[in-house]
Amino acid sequence: MKIISIETKKVELKLLRPFTVSLGVIKALPSLLIKMETEDGYIGYGEASPISFVTGETFESVEAAIKAMSTQLIGMDSSCIEKIHDTMNRMFRENNCAKTGIDIAIFDILAKRANLPLYKYLGGSKSSFEVDKTISIGTNEEMALDAKTIKEDGFNIVKVKLGLDPADDIERIRSIREAIGPEMKIRIDANQGWNKVDAIRVINALEKYNIQAIEQPLKYWDLEGHRIVKEKTMIPLMADESLFSPMDAIKIIKSNSFDIFNIKLMKCAGLHNAIKINSIGEAAGYECMVGCMLESNIGITAAASFIAGKTNVTFADIDSVLHIHKPEGITGGVEFKDGKAYLSEKPGLGIEVQW
């Protein structure tokens, strides 16, 4: 069961078109694939997909961290996930994307060894679920047309990126709601783009448009500001950039600053900590969403497996593979159709990689 090798491979994830959020514009990003092999013949795949303005990591730093951690992890028992995370944490305080790549590969192996699809290994709550599709910031007309197209493609939930200008943001949502009608669900992500006063004003103005949740309106460090916004508005607030670790989850609960957790594997060092964050949230009455970075179907299938495994994960925002040119050599895993995700019944991630 010992780990005998850890290899990495770079893939370039190219967007179908540039994607704009309040923190920047993304056209393409490199992602690092991980291939792990154990002495009993199992191969597990993982992925590390950093976005520097969110995770504080670059592709180069992730690659270097995985290379360094591999010197300690090779020879360890792949079944000892707690010990593996302890080893990584002793080497690096952060570097969560790098740890995620290792973590996903380990869970792929553990589920394969149990002869279970990963979603069943993680709990098996459901085998399919609804997903949203995200709209990049653009003109009112562009965003309304995108929303209408998403609806026509069979989605019941649209996620809208905002945060560049408060007044324009209100008009963007008005245009989108007019384009899609009253029933389709709208989630909003400001990506830390508003200040406290503007957030209160905008959120209250948006209440009439039947918004499901507002994600991360203020800077990640401003829990007190989020508490004030939460007190003065009615739409539920969702923590994203404020939530990286189980310790962050406890701080959010204590500060009463958000209503919902957004767990991203690349932020929290993988499934091992995602399980902890979800359990903390569930015990405190917080529903969870699982989101994503710009990831291939390896990272997305790991996230989808976690969503499908856990009853308390009720929101899914894992649409990055719908916005990119599919990288060559990666087959299998989660599939998307008519606004829903469907998990594979193959063991582990159910993914093959042409290495």
N, C-alpha and C positions, 0 to 999 in steps of 0.2 A: 504493500500500500504506500510505500515511500515515493516521494516525488523524485523522478530521475532526470527530468529536463524541463526547462522553461524557455521557450523561444518567443520572439516578437516579430511582427510584420507591420509595416506601414501601409495604410490605405488612405487615399484622398477622397473625401466625401464632398462631392460637388452639388450645390443646390441647383434645382431646376431654374430658379431665378433668385436674385439677391433678396435677402430677408432682413427687414429693418425692425429693430426694437429700440427702446429709449437709450440703451447702453451702447449701441453701435450697429453697424451693418455687416452681415455675414454673407459671403459669396461661396466660400469653400473652407473646409478645415481638415487637417489630417487627423486620423484616428489610429490608435495602436492596438493591433490584435495580439492576443496571447494564446499560445499553444502549450499546454502542460501535459506531461506524460508521467504515468506512475508505473512502478515495477510490476504491478499485476495486469498491465496491458491496457489501461484506460487512458483516453485522451480527452482533455477538457479544453474548451475555448472560452476566452474572456475578451473584454474590450475596455480600453481606457480612452475616453473622449473628453479632453479638457477644453474649456472655454475660459481664457485667461481672466476676462473681466467678471467672471462668476466664481471660478474655483481658485484663481490665483496661480494656476499651473499652465505650462506650455507643453507642447508635444515633446520638446527636447528634455524638459525636466522630468516628465513622466517616464520617458524612455530610460533616462539615467537612473531614476529611482527603482524601476523594475529590475534593471540590471544589477543594482546594488542589493536589492532584497533577495534576488534569486540566489546569491551566494550563501544566504542563511537558510533559505527555504528548501533548496535541493537537499534531499536526504531526510526531510521531515515526513511524518505520517500525514497523508492527505486527508485522513478522517478527522484530524484534530484541528477543526476550524478555529476554535477559541485560541489555541496555542499559536496557530499561524498568524492570527490578528495581533496577538500579544507581541510576537516577534516583529511584525511590521511596525507596530506602534512604538516599540523600543528604538527602532532605527530612524523613524521619521515621525515628527509631531503631526504633520498634516499630510500633504501628498495623497489626498483622498482618491483622486482618479486613478493613480497608479495602484493603490490598494484595491480599488474596485475591479480592475482588470484581473488581478490575482484571485480575488474573492469569487468572481463569476466563474472562472475556470475551475476552481475548487468545487463549487456547488454543481457545476455541470458533471463533474466526475462523481460526486456523492450520489446524485440522482441516477446516473447511469449504473453505478454499482448496486443501487437498490432496485434497478430495472423499472424505474418510474419516470414519467415526464416530470420536469422540474416543478410545474405548477402543483402536481399532486404531492411531490416530496415536501413542498412548502405548506401544504394544508388542503389543497384541492377544493376550495370553496365553490368554484365555477369553472367552466371550460371556455366560456366566451363572455364578452361584456362590451358595452357601448364605449366608444372613444369620441373625443372631439377632434376637430381639425383647426389649425391656427391660422390667423390672418396677420400678415405683416403690416406694419404701418405704411400707409400711402395716402392718396387723396380720398376724400369722401366717396367719390364715384368708384374708384378702384376697389376700395374696401367693401362697398356695398355689392359690387359685382362679384367679388370673391366669395362673399357670404352666400349670395344667391346660388352660385355654382356649387358650393359645398353642400347646400341643401338639396340641390338637384342630384348630387352624387350619392344621396342616401344618408347623410349625417343628420343627426338630431341635435347636435351640440356644436357650437362654434366658439372658439377662443380668440379674443381680439387683443392684439398688442396696442397699448396706448402709452402715454407718459411723456410725449414731446411738448405738448401745449395743452393746458387744461381746457380752454375754451373750444379749441378744435376737437378735443377728445369727446366732448359732449355731442358735438355735431356729427362726428364719425359714428357714434352709437345710434343716434337718431336715424341716420341714413341707412345703417345696417338693419335696424329693426323694421323700418319701412320696407326694405327690400325682401326680408325673409318672413314677415308676418309675425303674429303674436305668440305662436306656440314653440318655436325653436328656442332651445336654451342658449343663453349667451354667458360666457365667462370672460372676465377682463383681467389682463395682466399689465400693470403699469411699470413693472421692472424698476422700481425705486424712483420713478420719474417725477413724482409730485412732492410738494411740501405739505405740511400739516394743514394749513388753511385751505389750500387749493383742493386737497384730497377730500376734506369735509364738504366743500362746496360742490365738487364734481360728483361725488358719490351720492349726495342727496338729490342732485339734479337728475342722476341716472336711475333713481329708484323707480320712476314711472315706466321704465323700459324693461322691467322684469328681469333683472340681472341675477344670475345664480350665485356668483361670488366675485370678489375683487382681490386680485393677487398682488401682494407686496407693493402697496402704494408709496411707502416711504423708504428711506435708506435702511439697510439691513441692521444697523446698530441701534436704531431708534425704536426700542420696544415701548418706551413711555409715550412717544408720539403716536404709535399705533394703538396704544390703549385709549388715548384721547379720541382718536378718529373712530375707533370701535364704539365708544360710548355715545358719540354724537351722530352716528349713522345707523342704518338698518340692514344694509346688505352685508352678508358675512364676509369677513376678511380671511385671506389665506396666506400663510407664511411660506415663502420660498427662500429667498436669499438670507433670511434670518435663521433658517433651519438647516444646519449641517449635521449635527450630532445628537445623540440621546440627551446630552447635557443641555443643548439648546432647546430641546423639546420641553424639558423641565422648566427652564427659564421662561419660556413662552407661557406655559400654564400658570406659573406663579405670578407673572406680570399681567395676565388676562389681556394680552395684546392682540390675539388672533382667535379665530373660530375653527379653522381647518388647517391641517398640516399638508404641505406639499413635499413629499419625499422623492428625492432623486438619487439614484444609486451612485452617480458620479460625484455627488456632494458628500455623501455620508459614508464612503468607503465600502459600499457594496451591500449585499443582501444581509449579511450578518448584523450590521447596525440598522438596516432598514426594518428588520424584524423587531429590534428593540424599540425604535422610534414609534412604530405602529402600535406596539403593546402599551407603551407609555400613553400614547394618544387615546387608545381604546379604553384604558382604565380611567382616564380623565374625562371621557365623553367627547373626544375630538375625532371626527371622521378624517380620513386621510385621502389624499390624491397621490398618485405616482406620476411624476413628470419625467422629462428626458432632456439631454443635451442633443447635439447633432451626432447621432449614433447610427451605426449599421444595424442589421437585424440581429446581431449577436447581443449587443447591449439592450436593444428594444425587446428581444425575446426574454431576456432575464427580467426586465421590468414588468413585462406582461405576465410572466409566470408568477411574480410576486403579487400582482393585482389579482390574478385568478386564484391564488392560494389563500388570500386573506379576506374574510368577510367585511372587516372594518375599512378596507380600501374601496371606497365607493365612487371615486372620480378617477378617470384615466386620461392622461395627456401625453401620449406616447407616439405622436404622429410624425416624428422626424424622418422616418423612412419614406413617407409619402411626399416629402419635399426634396428628395435627393435623387440623383442618378444612381441606380442600383449598382454597387460595386461588384466587379466580376469575382467569381470563385467562392461566393457565399450562398449556400442554398439551404432551404428548410427553415424551420422556426415558425414564429407567429405569422398568421396571414390576416389581411384586412379585407373586408367586403361590406359594402352598404353601411358604413358607419360603425362596424363592430370588429372586434379582434377575436380570432379563433386560435386556440392553442393546439399544438401538435401533441399526438399521443405517443410519439417516439420517446425513448429514454433521454433524460437530461434536457438540454435545450432543443434537441432534435435538429441540430444544425451540422452541416458538413462544410469544411473550408478547404479549398484547393490551396495547399501550402507550397 
